[in-house]
Amino acid sequence: MMEIKAKTKKWGHSIGILIPKEAVRKEKIKPDQEVTILLSSKPITKAGDLMGTMKFSKPTVQLMKELDKEFDFGF
């Protein structure tokens, strides 16, 4: 998982976002692959900015512990 900044482009009646090639390479994204995008028009400066914006299948405390373990934040 990674954070990228992208500019929107008008495509017909829709708006699209180009994924930079560095992100495509790192995440091994292929054409026609479904991806999940966390979208915010405001900068996310702290974890609290995300709370209440997404629905999770696990309790937040459990997710935070899993993130700590996966990314070794050392909290």
C-alpha positions as CSV (number, residue, x, y, z in Angstrom):
1,M,0.0,0.0,0.0
2,M,1.3,3.5,-0.8
3,E,0.1,7.0,-1.0
4,I,0.3,8.9,-4.3
5,K,-0.8,12.4,-5.4
6,A,-2.5,12.6,-8.8
7,K,-4.2,15.3,-10.8
8,T,-7.6,14.6,-12.2
9,K,-8.4,14.7,-15.9
10,K,-11.7,15.1,-17.7
11,W,-12.6,12.0,-19.8
12,G,-15.9,12.3,-21.5
13,H,-18.5,12.9,-18.8
14,S,-16.3,11.4,-16.1
15,I,-13.1,12.4,-14.3
16,G,-10.1,10.0,-14.3
17,I,-6.9,9.7,-12.4
18,L,-3.6,8.4,-13.9
19,I,-1.6,6.2,-11.7
20,P,2.1,7.1,-11.9
21,K,4.3,4.3,-13.3
22,E,6.4,4.1,-10.1
23,A,3.2,3.1,-8.2
24,V,2.2,0.7,-11.0
25,R,5.5,-1.0,-10.8
26,K,5.7,-1.1,-7.0
27,E,2.2,-2.4,-6.6
28,K,2.4,-4.7,-9.6
29,I,-0.8,-3.3,-11.1
30,K,-1.9,-4.8,-14.4
31,P,-4.4,-3.5,-17.0
32,D,-8.0,-4.2,-16.2
33,Q,-7.1,-5.1,-12.6
34,E,-9.5,-3.9,-10.0
35,V,-7.8,-1.6,-7.4
36,T,-9.0,0.0,-4.2
37,I,-8.5,3.7,-3.9
38,L,-8.8,5.9,-0.8
39,L,-9.9,9.2,-2.1
40,S,-9.6,12.6,-0.3
41,S,-9.6,16.1,-1.8
42,K,-8.0,17.3,1.5
43,P,-4.6,16.2,2.8
44,I,-4.6,13.3,5.3
45,T,-2.3,14.5,8.0
46,K,-3.1,12.1,10.8
47,A,-4.8,8.7,11.3
48,G,-7.8,10.5,12.9
49,D,-8.6,12.0,9.5
50,L,-9.5,8.5,8.3
51,M,-11.8,7.5,11.2
52,G,-15.4,7.4,10.3
53,T,-14.8,7.5,6.5
54,M,-14.5,3.8,5.9
55,K,-16.3,0.7,7.0
56,F,-14.1,-2.2,8.2
57,S,-14.8,-5.9,8.8
58,K,-12.5,-5.9,11.9
59,P,-12.4,-3.6,15.0
60,T,-10.2,-0.5,14.5
61,V,-7.9,-1.6,17.4
62,Q,-7.2,-5.0,15.7
63,L,-6.5,-3.2,12.3
64,M,-4.1,-0.8,14.0
65,K,-2.2,-3.8,15.6
66,E,-2.0,-5.5,12.2
67,L,-0.6,-2.3,10.6
68,D,1.9,-1.9,13.4
69,K,3.1,-5.5,12.8
70,E,3.1,-5.2,9.0
71,F,4.9,-1.9,8.7
72,D,6.9,-2.1,12.0
73,F,6.0,1.4,13.1
74,G,7.4,0.6,16.6
75,F,4.4,2.1,18.5
